[in-house]
């Protein structure tokens, strides 16, 4: 059972973070077109933060539990 749990975390956490990063990038595009600079800035922050977390989660769970 431990192998299934490690595999689920290795795939699940990065995928979750990538989905949130994509939503942030979509928000950046939408708010960029509407002209709301503050919301576009926060969307950019969310996209970059969760994109970075996706890479970190992939390396942490991919290396340690492989």
Secondary structure, 3 states (H helix, E strand, C coil): CHHHHHHHHHHHHHHHHHHHHHHHHHHHHHHHHHCCHHHHHHHHHHHHHHHHHHHHHHHHHHHHCC
